């Protein structure tokens, strides 16, 4: 049972460290998806984005 707990702790720590690295150390341009400029507010620019 102790080995299972150790494995779960290591997985949790690895996920947490990966999240922090992604959030704070890597540039956002790596994770920017292909977002189009969809205007959902009509023909004019309403300033909602």
SVG drawing of the C-alpha trace seen along z (x, -y; Angstrom):
<svg xmlns="http://www.w3.org/2000/svg" viewBox="-25 -50 36 52">
<polyline fill="none" stroke="black" stroke-width="0.4" points="0.0,0.0 2.9,-2.3 4.3,-1.9 1.0,-2.9 0.8,-6.0 4.4,-6.9 3.5,-6.5 0.4,-8.7 2.4,-11.4 5.1,-11.4 2.5,-11.7 0.7,-14.5 4.0,-16.4 4.9,-15.9 1.6,-17.3 1.9,-20.3 5.4,-21.1 4.4,-20.7 1.5,-23.1 3.8,-25.7 6.4,-25.4 3.7,-25.8 2.0,-28.7 5.1,-30.8 8.2,-29.7 7.1,-28.9 6.0,-31.7 2.3,-31.9 2.9,-31.8 3.6,-28.0 0.1,-27.3 -1.9,-29.9 -4.4,-28.1 -5.6,-29.1 -8.2,-31.6 -9.9,-33.5 -11.2,-37.0 -14.8,-36.1 -17.0,-39.1 -20.0,-38.0 -21.4,-41.4 -22.6,-42.4 -21.1,-44.4 -19.6,-47.2 -17.0,-47.1 -18.8,-47.4 -15.6,-47.2 -16.7,-44.1 -13.4,-42.2"/>
</svg>
